[in-house]
Amino acid sequence: MSKDPVCGMNVDENNSQYRSEHNGKQYSFCSEQCKTKFDQHPEQYSRSAA
Ligand SMILES: [Zn+2]
């Protein structure tokens, strides 16, 4: 399990079809909406998730 950095939901990273990478770190998302938000401002979300 990993955490969706955008909405804070727990996401099964093996099942998630919405993934993104930032600074060499993998992120999983619950929805395409969250992935899109992250992709627009990755530094904003990766900061709090680290
Ligand atoms: Zn989400």
mmCIF file of the protein (N, C-alpha, C, O) and its ligand, coordinates in Angstrom:
data_MODEL
# 
_entry.id   MODEL 
# 
loop_
_entity.id 
_entity.type 
_entity.pdbx_number_of_molecules 
1 polymer     1 
2 non-polymer 1 
# 
_entity_poly.entity_id                      1 
_entity_poly.type                           'polypeptide(L)' 
_entity_poly.nstd_linkage                   no 
_entity_poly.nstd_monomer                   no 
_entity_poly.pdbx_seq_one_letter_code       MSKDPVCGMNVDENNSQYRSEHNGKQYSFCSEQCKTKFDQHPEQYSRSAA 
_entity_poly.pdbx_seq_one_letter_code_can   MSKDPVCGMNVDENNSQYRSEHNGKQYSFCSEQCKTKFDQHPEQYSRSAA 
_entity_poly.pdbx_strand_id                 A 
# 
loop_
_entity_poly_seq.entity_id 
_entity_poly_seq.num 
_entity_poly_seq.mon_id 
_entity_poly_seq.hetero 
1 1  MET n 
1 2  SER n 
1 3  LYS n 
1 4  ASP n 
1 5  PRO n 
1 6  VAL n 
1 7  CYS n 
1 8  GLY n 
1 9  MET n 
1 10 ASN n 
1 11 VAL n 
1 12 ASP n 
1 13 GLU n 
1 14 ASN n 
1 15 ASN n 
1 16 SER n 
1 17 GLN n 
1 18 TYR n 
1 19 ARG n 
1 20 SER n 
1 21 GLU n 
1 22 HIS n 
1 23 ASN n 
1 24 GLY n 
1 25 LYS n 
1 26 GLN n 
1 27 TYR n 
1 28 SER n 
1 29 PHE n 
1 30 CYS n 
1 31 SER n 
1 32 GLU n 
1 33 GLN n 
1 34 CYS n 
1 35 LYS n 
1 36 THR n 
1 37 LYS n 
1 38 PHE n 
1 39 ASP n 
1 40 GLN n 
1 41 HIS n 
1 42 PRO n 
1 43 GLU n 
1 44 GLN n 
1 45 TYR n 
1 46 SER n 
1 47 ARG n 
1 48 SER n 
1 49 ALA n 
1 50 ALA n 
# 
loop_
_struct_asym.id 
_struct_asym.entity_id 
A 1 
B 2 
# 
loop_
_chem_comp.id 
_chem_comp.type 
_chem_comp.mon_nstd_flag 
ALA 'L-peptide linking' y 
ARG 'L-peptide linking' y 
ASN 'L-peptide linking' y 
ASP 'L-peptide linking' y 
CYS 'L-peptide linking' y 
GLN 'L-peptide linking' y 
GLU 'L-peptide linking' y 
GLY 'peptide linking'   y 
HIS 'L-peptide linking' y 
LYS 'L-peptide linking' y 
MET 'L-peptide linking' y 
PHE 'L-peptide linking' y 
PRO 'L-peptide linking' y 
SER 'L-peptide linking' y 
THR 'L-peptide linking' y 
TYR 'L-peptide linking' y 
VAL 'L-peptide linking' y 
ZN  non-polymer         . 
# 
_pdbx_entity_nonpoly.entity_id   2 
_pdbx_entity_nonpoly.name        ? 
_pdbx_entity_nonpoly.comp_id     ZN 
# 
_pdbx_nonpoly_scheme.asym_id         B 
_pdbx_nonpoly_scheme.entity_id       2 
_pdbx_nonpoly_scheme.mon_id          ZN 
_pdbx_nonpoly_scheme.ndb_seq_num     1 
_pdbx_nonpoly_scheme.pdb_seq_num     101 
_pdbx_nonpoly_scheme.auth_seq_num    101 
_pdbx_nonpoly_scheme.pdb_mon_id      ZN 
_pdbx_nonpoly_scheme.auth_mon_id     ZN 
_pdbx_nonpoly_scheme.pdb_strand_id   A 
_pdbx_nonpoly_scheme.pdb_ins_code    . 
# 
loop_
_atom_site.group_PDB 
_atom_site.id 
_atom_site.type_symbol 
_atom_site.label_atom_id 
_atom_site.label_alt_id 
_atom_site.label_comp_id 
_atom_site.label_asym_id 
_atom_site.label_entity_id 
_atom_site.label_seq_id 
_atom_site.pdbx_PDB_ins_code 
_atom_site.Cartn_x 
_atom_site.Cartn_y 
_atom_site.Cartn_z 
_atom_site.occupancy 
_atom_site.B_iso_or_equiv 
_atom_site.pdbx_formal_charge 
_atom_site.auth_seq_id 
_atom_site.auth_comp_id 
_atom_site.auth_asym_id 
_atom_site.auth_atom_id 
_atom_site.pdbx_PDB_model_num 
ATOM   1   N  N  . MET A 1 1  ? 0.829  -1.204 0.000   1.00 0.00 ? 1   MET A N  1 
ATOM   2   C  CA . MET A 1 1  ? 0.000  0.000  0.000   1.00 0.00 ? 1   MET A CA 1 
ATOM   3   C  C  . MET A 1 1  ? 0.866  1.257  0.000   1.00 0.00 ? 1   MET A C  1 
ATOM   4   O  O  . MET A 1 1  ? 1.853  1.347  0.730   1.00 0.00 ? 1   MET A O  1 
ATOM   5   N  N  . SER A 1 2  ? 0.494  2.192  -0.803  1.00 0.00 ? 2   SER A N  1 
ATOM   6   C  CA . SER A 1 2  ? 1.130  3.495  -0.740  1.00 0.00 ? 2   SER A CA 1 
ATOM   7   C  C  . SER A 1 2  ? 0.031  4.548  -0.669  1.00 0.00 ? 2   SER A C  1 
ATOM   8   O  O  . SER A 1 2  ? -1.154 4.249  -0.817  1.00 0.00 ? 2   SER A O  1 
ATOM   9   N  N  . LYS A 1 3  ? 0.450  5.769  -0.444  1.00 0.00 ? 3   LYS A N  1 
ATOM   10  C  CA . LYS A 1 3  ? -0.541 6.813  -0.223  1.00 0.00 ? 3   LYS A CA 1 
ATOM   11  C  C  . LYS A 1 3  ? -0.622 7.728  -1.432  1.00 0.00 ? 3   LYS A C  1 
ATOM   12  O  O  . LYS A 1 3  ? 0.392  8.174  -1.970  1.00 0.00 ? 3   LYS A O  1 
ATOM   13  N  N  . ASP A 1 4  ? -1.824 7.990  -1.836  1.00 0.00 ? 4   ASP A N  1 
ATOM   14  C  CA . ASP A 1 4  ? -2.056 8.988  -2.863  1.00 0.00 ? 4   ASP A CA 1 
ATOM   15  C  C  . ASP A 1 4  ? -1.672 10.355 -2.283  1.00 0.00 ? 4   ASP A C  1 
ATOM   16  O  O  . ASP A 1 4  ? -2.341 10.848 -1.375  1.00 0.00 ? 4   ASP A O  1 
ATOM   17  N  N  . PRO A 1 5  ? -0.602 10.967 -2.798  1.00 0.00 ? 5   PRO A N  1 
ATOM   18  C  CA . PRO A 1 5  ? -0.118 12.220 -2.201  1.00 0.00 ? 5   PRO A CA 1 
ATOM   19  C  C  . PRO A 1 5  ? -1.066 13.391 -2.405  1.00 0.00 ? 5   PRO A C  1 
ATOM   20  O  O  . PRO A 1 5  ? -0.942 14.414 -1.731  1.00 0.00 ? 5   PRO A O  1 
ATOM   21  N  N  . VAL A 1 6  ? -2.004 13.253 -3.321  1.00 0.00 ? 6   VAL A N  1 
ATOM   22  C  CA . VAL A 1 6  ? -2.904 14.368 -3.612  1.00 0.00 ? 6   VAL A CA 1 
ATOM   23  C  C  . VAL A 1 6  ? -4.073 14.398 -2.628  1.00 0.00 ? 6   VAL A C  1 
ATOM   24  O  O  . VAL A 1 6  ? -4.345 15.431 -2.018  1.00 0.00 ? 6   VAL A O  1 
ATOM   25  N  N  . CYS A 1 7  ? -4.753 13.286 -2.476  1.00 0.00 ? 7   CYS A N  1 
ATOM   26  C  CA . CYS A 1 7  ? -5.942 13.274 -1.631  1.00 0.00 ? 7   CYS A CA 1 
ATOM   27  C  C  . CYS A 1 7  ? -5.726 12.528 -0.311  1.00 0.00 ? 7   CYS A C  1 
ATOM   28  O  O  . CYS A 1 7  ? -6.566 12.596 0.586   1.00 0.00 ? 7   CYS A O  1 
ATOM   29  N  N  . GLY A 1 8  ? -4.584 11.808 -0.192  1.00 0.00 ? 8   GLY A N  1 
ATOM   30  C  CA . GLY A 1 8  ? -4.275 11.148 1.064   1.00 0.00 ? 8   GLY A CA 1 
ATOM   31  C  C  . GLY A 1 8  ? -4.879 9.766  1.209   1.00 0.00 ? 8   GLY A C  1 
ATOM   32  O  O  . GLY A 1 8  ? -4.753 9.136  2.259   1.00 0.00 ? 8   GLY A O  1 
ATOM   33  N  N  . MET A 1 9  ? -5.538 9.289  0.156   1.00 0.00 ? 9   MET A N  1 
ATOM   34  C  CA . MET A 1 9  ? -6.137 7.970  0.190   1.00 0.00 ? 9   MET A CA 1 
ATOM   35  C  C  . MET A 1 9  ? -5.074 6.887  0.069   1.00 0.00 ? 9   MET A C  1 
ATOM   36  O  O  . MET A 1 9  ? -4.040 7.091  -0.568  1.00 0.00 ? 9   MET A O  1 
ATOM   37  N  N  . ASN A 1 10 ? -5.332 5.726  0.688   1.00 0.00 ? 10  ASN A N  1 
ATOM   38  C  CA . ASN A 1 10 ? -4.427 4.600  0.500   1.00 0.00 ? 10  ASN A CA 1 
ATOM   39  C  C  . ASN A 1 10 ? -4.690 3.968  -0.852  1.00 0.00 ? 10  ASN A C  1 
ATOM   40  O  O  . ASN A 1 10 ? -5.838 3.744  -1.235  1.00 0.00 ? 10  ASN A O  1 
ATOM   41  N  N  . VAL A 1 11 ? -3.600 3.679  -1.581  1.00 0.00 ? 11  VAL A N  1 
ATOM   42  C  CA . VAL A 1 11 ? -3.721 3.125  -2.920  1.00 0.00 ? 11  VAL A CA 1 
ATOM   43  C  C  . VAL A 1 11 ? -2.880 1.853  -3.005  1.00 0.00 ? 11  VAL A C  1 
ATOM   44  O  O  . VAL A 1 11 ? -1.736 1.816  -2.553  1.00 0.00 ? 11  VAL A O  1 
ATOM   45  N  N  . ASP A 1 12 ? -3.459 0.832  -3.584  1.00 0.00 ? 12  ASP A N  1 
ATOM   46  C  CA . ASP A 1 12 ? -2.709 -0.392 -3.832  1.00 0.00 ? 12  ASP A CA 1 
ATOM   47  C  C  . ASP A 1 12 ? -1.841 -0.163 -5.068  1.00 0.00 ? 12  ASP A C  1 
ATOM   48  O  O  . ASP A 1 12 ? -2.331 -0.146 -6.197  1.00 0.00 ? 12  ASP A O  1 
ATOM   49  N  N  . GLU A 1 13 ? -0.556 0.009  -4.829  1.00 0.00 ? 13  GLU A N  1 
ATOM   50  C  CA . GLU A 1 13 ? 0.336  0.401  -5.932  1.00 0.00 ? 13  GLU A CA 1 
ATOM   51  C  C  . GLU A 1 13 ? 0.445  -0.685 -6.999  1.00 0.00 ? 13  GLU A C  1 
ATOM   52  O  O  . GLU A 1 13 ? 0.790  -0.396 -8.145  1.00 0.00 ? 13  GLU A O  1 
ATOM   53  N  N  . ASN A 1 14 ? 0.153  -1.931 -6.629  1.00 0.00 ? 14  ASN A N  1 
ATOM   54  C  CA . ASN A 1 14 ? 0.214  -3.001 -7.618  1.00 0.00 ? 14  ASN A CA 1 
ATOM   55  C  C  . ASN A 1 14 ? -1.021 -3.020 -8.512  1.00 0.00 ? 14  ASN A C  1 
ATOM   56  O  O  . ASN A 1 14 ? -1.004 -3.585 -9.605  1.00 0.00 ? 14  ASN A O  1 
ATOM   57  N  N  . ASN A 1 15 ? -2.070 -2.406 -8.037  1.00 0.00 ? 15  ASN A N  1 
ATOM   58  C  CA . ASN A 1 15 ? -3.316 -2.405 -8.786  1.00 0.00 ? 15  ASN A CA 1 
ATOM   59  C  C  . ASN A 1 15 ? -3.590 -1.075 -9.474  1.00 0.00 ? 15  ASN A C  1 
ATOM   60  O  O  . ASN A 1 15 ? -4.391 -0.994 -10.404 1.00 0.00 ? 15  ASN A O  1 
ATOM   61  N  N  . SER A 1 16 ? -2.911 -0.036 -9.001  1.00 0.00 ? 16  SER A N  1 
ATOM   62  C  CA . SER A 1 16 ? -3.213 1.285  -9.526  1.00 0.00 ? 16  SER A CA 1 
ATOM   63  C  C  . SER A 1 16 ? -2.756 1.418  -10.967 1.00 0.00 ? 16  SER A C  1 
ATOM   64  O  O  . SER A 1 16 ? -1.638 1.039  -11.317 1.00 0.00 ? 16  SER A O  1 
ATOM   65  N  N  . GLN A 1 17 ? -3.621 1.951  -11.786 1.00 0.00 ? 17  GLN A N  1 
ATOM   66  C  CA . GLN A 1 17 ? -3.227 2.212  -13.169 1.00 0.00 ? 17  GLN A CA 1 
ATOM   67  C  C  . GLN A 1 17 ? -2.788 3.658  -13.332 1.00 0.00 ? 17  GLN A C  1 
ATOM   68  O  O  . GLN A 1 17 ? -2.402 4.085  -14.420 1.00 0.00 ? 17  GLN A O  1 
ATOM   69  N  N  . TYR A 1 18 ? -2.854 4.404  -12.235 1.00 0.00 ? 18  TYR A N  1 
ATOM   70  C  CA . TYR A 1 18 ? -2.440 5.803  -12.293 1.00 0.00 ? 18  TYR A CA 1 
ATOM   71  C  C  . TYR A 1 18 ? -1.163 5.975  -11.501 1.00 0.00 ? 18  TYR A C  1 
ATOM   72  O  O  . TYR A 1 18 ? -1.175 6.007  -10.270 1.00 0.00 ? 18  TYR A O  1 
ATOM   73  N  N  . ARG A 1 19 ? -0.071 6.084  -12.217 1.00 0.00 ? 19  ARG A N  1 
ATOM   74  C  CA . ARG A 1 19 ? 1.223  6.212  -11.561 1.00 0.00 ? 19  ARG A CA 1 
ATOM   75  C  C  . ARG A 1 19 ? 2.003  7.339  -12.183 1.00 0.00 ? 19  ARG A C  1 
ATOM   76  O  O  . ARG A 1 19 ? 1.800  7.706  -13.340 1.00 0.00 ? 19  ARG A O  1 
ATOM   77  N  N  . SER A 1 20 ? 2.900  7.878  -11.385 1.00 0.00 ? 20  SER A N  1 
ATOM   78  C  CA . SER A 1 20 ? 3.757  8.932  -11.873 1.00 0.00 ? 20  SER A CA 1 
ATOM   79  C  C  . SER A 1 20 ? 5.089  8.846  -11.137 1.00 0.00 ? 20  SER A C  1 
ATOM   80  O  O  . SER A 1 20 ? 5.178  8.273  -10.051 1.00 0.00 ? 20  SER A O  1 
ATOM   81  N  N  . GLU A 1 21 ? 6.103  9.416  -11.736 1.00 0.00 ? 21  GLU A N  1 
ATOM   82  C  CA . GLU A 1 21 ? 7.405  9.410  -11.101 1.00 0.00 ? 21  GLU A CA 1 
ATOM   83  C  C  . GLU A 1 21 ? 7.901  10.837 -10.984 1.00 0.00 ? 21  GLU A C  1 
ATOM   84  O  O  . GLU A 1 21 ? 7.758  11.643 -11.904 1.00 0.00 ? 21  GLU A O  1 
ATOM   85  N  N  . HIS A 1 22 ? 8.488  11.132 -9.833  1.00 0.00 ? 22  HIS A N  1 
ATOM   86  C  CA . HIS A 1 22 ? 9.031  12.471 -9.613  1.00 0.00 ? 22  HIS A CA 1 
ATOM   87  C  C  . HIS A 1 22 ? 10.280 12.347 -8.771  1.00 0.00 ? 22  HIS A C  1 
ATOM   88  O  O  . HIS A 1 22 ? 10.255 11.742 -7.700  1.00 0.00 ? 22  HIS A O  1 
ATOM   89  N  N  . ASN A 1 23 ? 11.389 12.925 -9.256  1.00 0.00 ? 23  ASN A N  1 
ATOM   90  C  CA . ASN A 1 23 ? 12.668 12.837 -8.556  1.00 0.00 ? 23  ASN A CA 1 
ATOM   91  C  C  . ASN A 1 23 ? 13.039 11.391 -8.226  1.00 0.00 ? 23  ASN A C  1 
ATOM   92  O  O  . ASN A 1 23 ? 13.575 11.107 -7.155  1.00 0.00 ? 23  ASN A O  1 
ATOM   93  N  N  . GLY A 1 24 ? 12.753 10.494 -9.145  1.00 0.00 ? 24  GLY A N  1 
ATOM   94  C  CA . GLY A 1 24 ? 13.124 9.099  -8.962  1.00 0.00 ? 24  GLY A CA 1 
ATOM   95  C  C  . GLY A 1 24 ? 12.232 8.335  -8.008  1.00 0.00 ? 24  GLY A C  1 
ATOM   96  O  O  . GLY A 1 24 ? 12.507 7.176  -7.701  1.00 0.00 ? 24  GLY A O  1 
ATOM   97  N  N  . LYS A 1 25 ? 11.174 8.958  -7.535  1.00 0.00 ? 25  LYS A N  1 
ATOM   98  C  CA . LYS A 1 25 ? 10.265 8.289  -6.614  1.00 0.00 ? 25  LYS A CA 1 
ATOM   99  C  C  . LYS A 1 25 ? 8.945  7.999  -7.317  1.00 0.00 ? 25  LYS A C  1 
ATOM   100 O  O  . LYS A 1 25 ? 8.444  8.810  -8.096  1.00 0.00 ? 25  LYS A O  1 
ATOM   101 N  N  . GLN A 1 26 ? 8.388  6.813  -7.021  1.00 0.00 ? 26  GLN A N  1 
ATOM   102 C  CA . GLN A 1 26 ? 7.150  6.401  -7.649  1.00 0.00 ? 26  GLN A CA 1 
ATOM   103 C  C  . GLN A 1 26 ? 5.956  6.819  -6.804  1.00 0.00 ? 26  GLN A C  1 
ATOM   104 O  O  . GLN A 1 26 ? 5.970  6.692  -5.579  1.00 0.00 ? 26  GLN A O  1 
ATOM   105 N  N  . TYR A 1 27 ? 4.932  7.313  -7.467  1.00 0.00 ? 27  TYR A N  1 
ATOM   106 C  CA . TYR A 1 27 ? 3.708  7.700  -6.771  1.00 0.00 ? 27  TYR A CA 1 
ATOM   107 C  C  . TYR A 1 27 ? 2.524  7.011  -7.435  1.00 0.00 ? 27  TYR A C  1 
ATOM   108 O  O  . TYR A 1 27 ? 2.478  6.858  -8.656  1.00 0.00 ? 27  TYR A O  1 
ATOM   109 N  N  . SER A 1 28 ? 1.573  6.602  -6.614  1.00 0.00 ? 28  SER A N  1 
ATOM   110 C  CA . SER A 1 28 ? 0.360  5.977  -7.124  1.00 0.00 ? 28  SER A CA 1 
ATOM   111 C  C  . SER A 1 28 ? -0.837 6.838  -6.747  1.00 0.00 ? 28  SER A C  1 
ATOM   112 O  O  . SER A 1 28 ? -0.842 7.518  -5.721  1.00 0.00 ? 28  SER A O  1 
ATOM   113 N  N  . PHE A 1 29 ? -1.844 6.788  -7.599  1.00 0.00 ? 29  PHE A N  1 
ATOM   114 C  CA . PHE A 1 29 ? -3.005 7.652  -7.394  1.00 0.00 ? 29  PHE A CA 1 
ATOM   115 C  C  . PHE A 1 29 ? -4.291 6.860  -7.506  1.00 0.00 ? 29  PHE A C  1 
ATOM   116 O  O  . PHE A 1 29 ? -4.345 5.820  -8.163  1.00 0.00 ? 29  PHE A O  1 
ATOM   117 N  N  . CYS A 1 30 ? -5.333 7.372  -6.849  1.00 0.00 ? 30  CYS A N  1 
ATOM   118 C  CA . CYS A 1 30 ? -6.616 6.669  -6.846  1.00 0.00 ? 30  CYS A CA 1 
ATOM   119 C  C  . CYS A 1 30 ? -7.369 6.922  -8.131  1.00 0.00 ? 30  CYS A C  1 
ATOM   120 O  O  . CYS A 1 30 ? -8.234 6.132  -8.509  1.00 0.00 ? 30  CYS A O  1 
ATOM   121 N  N  . SER A 1 31 ? -7.055 8.005  -8.802  1.00 0.00 ? 31  SER A N  1 
ATOM   122 C  CA . SER A 1 31 ? -7.815 8.360  -9.994  1.00 0.00 ? 31  SER A CA 1 
ATOM   123 C  C  . SER A 1 31 ? -6.945 9.163  -10.946 1.00 0.00 ? 31  SER A C  1 
ATOM   124 O  O  . SER A 1 31 ? -5.878 9.658  -10.584 1.00 0.00 ? 31  SER A O  1 
ATOM   125 N  N  . GLU A 1 32 ? -7.428 9.276  -12.154 1.00 0.00 ? 32  GLU A N  1 
ATOM   126 C  CA . GLU A 1 32 ? -6.707 10.058 -13.146 1.00 0.00 ? 32  GLU A CA 1 
ATOM   127 C  C  . GLU A 1 32 ? -6.660 11.529 -12.738 1.00 0.00 ? 32  GLU A C  1 
ATOM   128 O  O  . GLU A 1 32 ? -5.708 12.245 -13.047 1.00 0.00 ? 32  GLU A O  1 
ATOM   129 N  N  . GLN A 1 33 ? -7.710 11.962 -12.039 1.00 0.00 ? 33  GLN A N  1 
ATOM   130 C  CA . GLN A 1 33 ? -7.782 13.336 -11.587 1.00 0.00 ? 33  GLN A CA 1 
ATOM   131 C  C  . GLN A 1 33 ? -6.617 13.670 -10.653 1.00 0.00 ? 33  GLN A C  1 
ATOM   132 O  O  . GLN A 1 33 ? -5.975 14.712 -10.783 1.00 0.00 ? 33  GLN A O  1 
ATOM   133 N  N  . CYS A 1 34 ? -6.363 12.770 -9.716  1.00 0.00 ? 34  CYS A N  1 
ATOM   134 C  CA . CYS A 1 34 ? -5.278 12.999 -8.764  1.00 0.00 ? 34  CYS A CA 1 
ATOM   135 C  C  . CYS A 1 34 ? -3.930 12.960 -9.471  1.00 0.00 ? 34  CYS A C  1 
ATOM   136 O  O  . CYS A 1 34 ? -3.041 13.754 -9.161  1.00 0.00 ? 34  CYS A O  1 
ATOM   137 N  N  . LYS A 1 35 ? -3.776 12.053 -10.407 1.00 0.00 ? 35  LYS A N  1 
ATOM   138 C  CA . LYS A 1 35 ? -2.530 11.966 -11.155 1.00 0.00 ? 35  LYS A CA 1 
ATOM   139 C  C  . LYS A 1 35 ? -2.290 13.257 -11.951 1.00 0.00 ? 35  LYS A C  1 
ATOM   140 O  O  . LYS A 1 35 ? -1.170 13.767 -11.999 1.00 0.00 ? 35  LYS A O  1 
ATOM   141 N  N  . THR A 1 36 ? -3.336 13.765 -12.560 1.00 0.00 ? 36  THR A N  1 
ATOM   142 C  CA . THR A 1 36 ? -3.216 14.999 -13.332 1.00 0.00 ? 36  THR A CA 1 
ATOM   143 C  C  . THR A 1 36 ? -2.814 16.163 -12.435 1.00 0.00 ? 36  THR A C  1 
ATOM   144 O  O  . THR A 1 36 ? -1.957 16.970 -12.794 1.00 0.00 ? 36  THR A O  1 
ATOM   145 N  N  . LYS A 1 37 ? -3.437 16.239 -11.277 1.00 0.00 ? 37  LYS A N  1 
ATOM   146 C  CA . LYS A 1 37 ? -3.087 17.302 -10.331 1.00 0.00 ? 37  LYS A CA 1 
ATOM   147 C  C  . LYS A 1 37 ? -1.623 17.203 -9.939  1.00 0.00 ? 37  LYS A C  1 
ATOM   148 O  O  . LYS A 1 37 ? -0.907 18.203 -9.891  1.00 0.00 ? 37  LYS A O  1 
ATOM   149 N  N  . PHE A 1 38 ? -1.189 15.972 -9.658  1.00 0.00 ? 38  PHE A N  1 
ATOM   150 C  CA . PHE A 1 38 ? 0.201  15.774 -9.255  1.00 0.00 ? 38  PHE A CA 1 
ATOM   151 C  C  . PHE A 1 38 ? 1.145  16.167 -10.384 1.00 0.00 ? 38  PHE A C  1 
ATOM   152 O  O  . PHE A 1 38 ? 2.153  16.836 -10.157 1.00 0.00 ? 38  PHE A O  1 
ATOM   153 N  N  . ASP A 1 39 ? 0.818  15.756 -11.584 1.00 0.00 ? 39  ASP A N  1 
ATOM   154 C  CA . ASP A 1 39 ? 1.687  16.037 -12.726 1.00 0.00 ? 39  ASP A CA 1 
ATOM   155 C  C  . ASP A 1 39 ? 1.819  17.541 -12.985 1.00 0.00 ? 39  ASP A C  1 
ATOM   156 O  O  . ASP A 1 39 ? 2.823  18.002 -13.529 1.00 0.00 ? 39  ASP A O  1 
ATOM   157 N  N  . GLN A 1 40 ? 0.810  18.283 -12.595 1.00 0.00 ? 40  GLN A N  1 
ATOM   158 C  CA . GLN A 1 40 ? 0.861  19.728 -12.800 1.00 0.00 ? 40  GLN A CA 1 
ATOM   159 C  C  . GLN A 1 40 ? 1.731  20.416 -11.755 1.00 0.00 ? 40  GLN A C  1 
ATOM   160 O  O  . GLN A 1 40 ? 2.417  21.394 -12.050 1.00 0.00 ? 40  GLN A O  1 
ATOM   161 N  N  . HIS A 1 41 ? 1.695  19.890 -10.518 1.00 0.00 ? 41  HIS A N  1 
ATOM   162 C  CA . HIS A 1 41 ? 2.492  20.496 -9.448  1.00 0.00 ? 41  HIS A CA 1 
ATOM   163 C  C  . HIS A 1 41 ? 3.146  19.410 -8.596  1.00 0.00 ? 41  HIS A C  1 
ATOM   164 O  O  . HIS A 1 41 ? 2.834  19.277 -7.413  1.00 0.00 ? 41  HIS A O  1 
ATOM   165 N  N  . PRO A 1 42 ? 4.044  18.640 -9.187  1.00 0.00 ? 42  PRO A N  1 
ATOM   166 C  CA . PRO A 1 42 ? 4.630  17.507 -8.456  1.00 0.00 ? 42  PRO A CA 1 
ATOM   167 C  C  . PRO A 1 42 ? 5.378  17.941 -7.198  1.00 0.00 ? 42  PRO A C  1 
ATOM   168 O  O  . PRO A 1 42 ? 5.333  17.246 -6.182  1.00 0.00 ? 42  PRO A O  1 
ATOM   169 N  N  . GLU A 1 43 ? 6.060  19.073 -7.255  1.00 0.00 ? 43  GLU A N  1 
ATOM   170 C  CA . GLU A 1 43 ? 6.855  19.506 -6.098  1.00 0.00 ? 43  GLU A CA 1 
ATOM   171 C  C  . GLU A 1 43 ? 5.961  19.859 -4.912  1.00 0.00 ? 43  GLU A C  1 
ATOM   172 O  O  . GLU A 1 43 ? 6.360  19.732 -3.755  1.00 0.00 ? 43  GLU A O  1 
ATOM   173 N  N  . GLN A 1 44 ? 4.762  20.298 -5.220  1.00 0.00 ? 44  GLN A N  1 
ATOM   174 C  CA . GLN A 1 44 ? 3.830  20.683 -4.162  1.00 0.00 ? 44  GLN A CA 1 
ATOM   175 C  C  . GLN A 1 44 ? 3.359  19.461 -3.370  1.00 0.00 ? 44  GLN A C  1 
ATOM   176 O  O  . GLN A 1 44 ? 3.182  19.527 -2.154  1.00 0.00 ? 44  GLN A O  1 
ATOM   177 N  N  . TYR A 1 45 ? 3.161  18.355 -4.070  1.00 0.00 ? 45  TYR A N  1 
ATOM   178 C  CA . TYR A 1 45 ? 2.615  17.167 -3.415  1.00 0.00 ? 45  TYR A CA 1 
ATOM   179 C  C  . TYR A 1 45 ? 3.699  16.249 -2.884  1.00 0.00 ? 45  TYR A C  1 
ATOM   180 O  O  . TYR A 1 45 ? 3.521  15.608 -1.849  1.00 0.00 ? 45  TYR A O  1 
ATOM   181 N  N  . SER A 1 46 ? 4.818  16.183 -3.584  1.00 0.00 ? 46  SER A N  1 
ATOM   182 C  CA . SER A 1 46 ? 5.875  15.275 -3.144  1.00 0.00 ? 46  SER A CA 1 
ATOM   183 C  C  . SER A 1 46 ? 6.510  15.777 -1.865  1.00 0.00 ? 46  SER A C  1 
ATOM   184 O  O  . SER A 1 46 ? 7.061  14.987 -1.098  1.00 0.00 ? 46  SER A O  1 
ATOM   185 N  N  . ARG A 1 47 ? 6.442  17.070 -1.622  1.00 0.00 ? 47  ARG A N  1 
ATOM   186 C  CA . ARG A 1 47 ? 7.046  17.642 -0.428  1.00 0.00 ? 47  ARG A CA 1 
ATOM   187 C  C  . ARG A 1 47 ? 6.380  17.072 0.824   1.00 0.00 ? 47  ARG A C  1 
ATOM   188 O  O  . ARG A 1 47 ? 7.064  16.624 1.745   1.00 0.00 ? 47  ARG A O  1 
ATOM   189 N  N  . SER A 1 48 ? 5.050  17.090 0.858   1.00 0.00 ? 48  SER A N  1 
ATOM   190 C  CA . SER A 1 48 ? 4.345  16.641 2.049   1.00 0.00 ? 48  SER A CA 1 
ATOM   191 C  C  . SER A 1 48 ? 4.349  15.120 2.175   1.00 0.00 ? 48  SER A C  1 
ATOM   192 O  O  . SER A 1 48 ? 4.154  14.582 3.265   1.00 0.00 ? 48  SER A O  1 
ATOM   193 N  N  . ALA A 1 49 ? 4.570  14.436 1.068   1.00 0.00 ? 49  ALA A N  1 
ATOM   194 C  CA . ALA A 1 49 ? 4.546  12.979 1.109   1.00 0.00 ? 49  ALA A CA 1 
ATOM   195 C  C  . ALA A 1 49 ? 5.876  12.408 1.551   1.00 0.00 ? 49  ALA A C  1 
ATOM   196 O  O  . ALA A 1 49 ? 5.954  11.260 1.989   1.00 0.00 ? 49  ALA A O  1 
ATOM   197 N  N  . ALA A 1 50 ? 6.918  13.210 1.437   1.00 0.00 ? 50  ALA A N  1 
ATOM   198 C  CA . ALA A 1 50 ? 8.255  12.732 1.803   1.00 0.00 ? 50  ALA A CA 1 
ATOM   199 C  C  . ALA A 1 50 ? 8.383  12.702 3.314   1.00 0.00 ? 50  ALA A C  1 
ATOM   200 O  O  . ALA A 1 50 ? 9.434  12.329 3.837   1.00 0.00 ? 50  ALA A O  1 
HETATM 201 ZN ZN . ZN  B 2 .  ? -6.610 10.541 -4.955  1.00 0.00 2 101 ZN  A ZN 1 
# 
